[in-house]
Amino acid sequence: MDITKLTEGALGRIDPRLATGAYSVLKRLPFVRRLVEREFDSMLGDIGDSVRPYSGKTETYRRLPVEGRSREELLDLMGELQAQEADRWRDGYVSGAVYHGDARHIEFLNRVYAINSQANPLHADLWPSTLKYEAEVISMTAQMLGAGEAVNDDGAPAEVCGSVSSGGTESILLAMKAYRDRARAQRRVRHPEMVAPVTAHAAFDKAAEYFNIKMVKVPIGASYKADVAEARKAINRNTVVVVGSAPCFPHGIIDPIADLSELARARGVGFHTDACLGGFVLPWAERLGYPVPWFDFRLPGVTSISADTHKYGYAAKGTSVVLYRDPALRRFQYYTTTDWPGGLYFSPTFAGSRPGALSAACWAALVSIGEAGYLDATHKILETAASIKQGLREIPEIEILGEPLWVIAFASEEVDIYRVMDHMTERGWSLNGLHKPSCVHLCVTLRHTQAGVAERFVSDLKEAVAHVKSQPKAEGGMAPVYGLAAQIPVRTVVGELLERYIDLMYEIDPE
Ligand SMILES: Cc1ncc(COP(=O)(O)O)c(C=O)c1O
C-alpha cells in the first residue's frame, strides 16, 4: 500500500477535515495500522543511515561501561567527531545554524563556559554573578530594542524588563503563556486565541498546542507580509495576543509591525514581535541606513519581544531573551508554589535548574563584541546578502520571494526547486527547504562573509539550476519527500511520519 493512495484516494476526495476524521477512525483498524506502519518503515528505510553516520564506526554504549573510559580517550573521540562535522559550517556551506563561528570567538566563549560551568541561577545565593550577567543581558538587549525611548499611553516611560531563556522557542512559549494567564486573570478569557501570520515561527503553534490557545492564522499578501486587514478581522473578544515577525523565518520578511501592533493596542490586547532572527541585526541595520521599519518598543503597541542571543547575538547555543513592556506582564510568566514540602519554590522560566555558564557566555559575547562589533558584523552580513541577491537576480529561472534583507528565499517556476536544493546538497551545501509555496532559503551569517563564499554559492546555484533543467527527472534526495508531503491531503499522516522520524533519531544500533 502507498500512503498517498490511501489518503489521496477515497479520503482525498472528501473535505480535508472529514478525511482527517475518517483517517483517525480507519487507523484504529489493526490491518490499516499495520499497512500504515509498513509504509512508514519503507519511506524512512534509507534515512536511518544519514541520521546515524557513526553507526558501526564508533563504539556504541547501550548501557554504562563497567569501568569508566579514560578522559583522554573520550576527548580524542569527541574531538574527532566534532572536527568531521565542523568543515561544513566553518567554510560557510550552511544556512543559519552557526552565526559567528570564528575560532577565537569560540575559544573565548569556551573559556567563559569553563570558568562558570557549575553555576545555576536557581541557587541565586550561590551564584549571584549569574544574576548580574542575566540582568545585564536583559538590560543591554532592551536598550538595543528601543526601551530607552519607550513611552506608555499615560506618557510615563515604559519599564521594559525580561528574562533569559534557553532559546527562541522558549522565549515565545513564555510570552504566550504570560498573555494567556493575564487575559484569564484580568479579562476572564476562558477560550484564549492568538492571531499570528501563517509565516510566524512554528513555536507559536507549539505554544498554542501546549497552552490550549486557539491559533487564528492570518494570510500573507503579495509582498509576503502579514495581511493587516485580515488580522483586523481575526481579532475578537478572546484574542489574548497578536503576533508579527521581524523578520519571519521562512522568507526573511518583516511584517507590518507598526500597523499590527496598533490594531492590537486599539483592541486592548498584547502584541508580540518575534525578533528571534532580527533582534540583533535590525537595530544595527537601521543605524547603517538600511530601510528598517520600526518593530520594537518605540512602537507603543509592542508589549513583548523575543530576541535570540544565540543567533546574531553570537552567544553560545542555548540562550535567548524575552522582553516585556512592563513588569506586571512578566509576572504572568513566572512560576511560584508555596505549599510544596521541598520548600518555597519559584522559577522565572520553564526549566528549574539552568546552565548559568550559558548566561555568563552570553554576557561575555555581548560585552566583548559591543556596538562597534555588532555594527561591523551586520554591515558585512548585509553587504554579502546584497551580492548574493544580485547573483540570484542574474539567474533567469530563479525568483527571490519578496524583498528580504539577509534571509533570502527563492523559488522557480521552471525547475523543481527541491531538486535544485538536492543538487546543492551534493555540492556540500545545507540549505533550508520550505513549502507553501515551494522554495528554499539561505540565511546569511558571518560564515558567508568569508572571501569567495557568496560567489561560490551563486555559481553552484547556477550550475544546479542548469543541471536540473537538463535532467528534469531524477531519483532520491529530498525532492520526493517534499513532493510526497505536499501531495498527502491528510496532514495527520505527514505528522505521524515526522514522529517516526524523531523515533529514528533516538535509535542506536541493535546488539
Ligand atoms: C523568527 C524565528 N522565531 C523563532 C525561532 C525559534 O528559535 P529556536 O530555534 O532558538 O528555538 C526561530 C528559529 O530559527 C526563528 O527564525
The ligand as an ORCA input file, in Angstrom:
! r2SCAN-3c Opt
* xyz 0 1
  C      11.838     34.029     13.522
  C      12.177     32.890     14.440
  N      11.494     32.739     15.589
  C      11.746     31.743     16.450
  C      12.723     30.819     16.192
  C      12.964     29.684     17.146
  O      14.223     29.755     17.700
  P      14.954     28.489     18.390
  O      15.277     27.528     17.302
  O      16.130     29.115     19.045
  O      14.022     27.899     19.378
  C      13.467     30.929     15.004
  C      14.497     29.950     14.668
  O      15.089     29.951     13.622
  C      13.186     31.987     14.118
  O      13.853     32.120     12.959
*
